[in-house]
Amino acid sequence: MKENDKLLYKTLKSLLNERLSDAEVQTLKEEGYEIKNPTRKTAVMIALYKKAASGDLSAIKELRSIVSEKNEETRTGGKAVMIIDDIGN
């Protein structure tokens, strides 16, 4: 990874891990979301979910991608698995 990419990654990760303000948490509670650890990452995921629920196809695809990545990590212990079908007919 390039140095600039590493810096961007670290900065974005740090921003997403920041806690939400009390006002933001209250707004989410009023919308019906009960959140144990309210971070900016949580707010981004909720916003993405709302877009997907409204029918935004790109948001739906992104959520499916995130969910399948998470499920893949759980099933494989966080390691990528490549299946190669090299058996001939």
VENGIRA-V854313 format. One record per backbone hydrogen bond with DSSP energy under -0.5 kcal/mol. NH is the residue of the N-H (numbers start at 1). CO is the residue of the C=O. E is the energy in kcal/mol with one decimal. If there is no record, write none. Layout:
nh: (NH/NH)
co: (CO/CO)
e: (E/E)
This chain:
nh: (6/7/8/9/10/11/12/13/14/15/16/17/18/20/25/26/27/28/29/30/31/32/33/34/35/39/40/41/43/44/45/46/47/48/49/50/51/52/53/54/55/56/57/60/61/62/63/64/65/66/67/68/69/70/71/72/73/74/75/76/77/78/79/83/84/85/86/88)
co: (2/3/4/5/6/7/8/9/10/11/12/13/15/38/21/22/23/24/25/26/27/29/28/32/33/37/18/16/39/40/41/42/43/44/45/46/47/48/49/50/52/51/55/56/57/58/59/60/61/62/63/64/65/66/67/68/69/70/71/72/73/73/76/81/82/83/84/86)
e: (-2.3/-2.2/-2.5/-2.6/-2.7/-2.6/-2.8/-2.7/-2.3/-2.5/-2.7/-1.5/-1.2/-2.6/-2.4/-2.6/-2.2/-2.1/-2.4/-2.4/-1.2/-1.4/-2.5/-0.5/-0.6/-0.9/-2.1/-2.3/-1.8/-2.5/-2.3/-2.3/-2.4/-2.4/-2.4/-2.6/-2.1/-2.4/-2.9/-1.4/-1.5/-2.3/-0.7/-2.2/-2.5/-2.1/-2.5/-2.5/-2.2/-2.5/-2.8/-2.5/-2.3/-2.3/-2.6/-2.3/-2.3/-2.1/-2.4/-2.2/-1.1/-2.0/-0.6/-0.5/-0.6/-0.6/-1.2/-0.6)
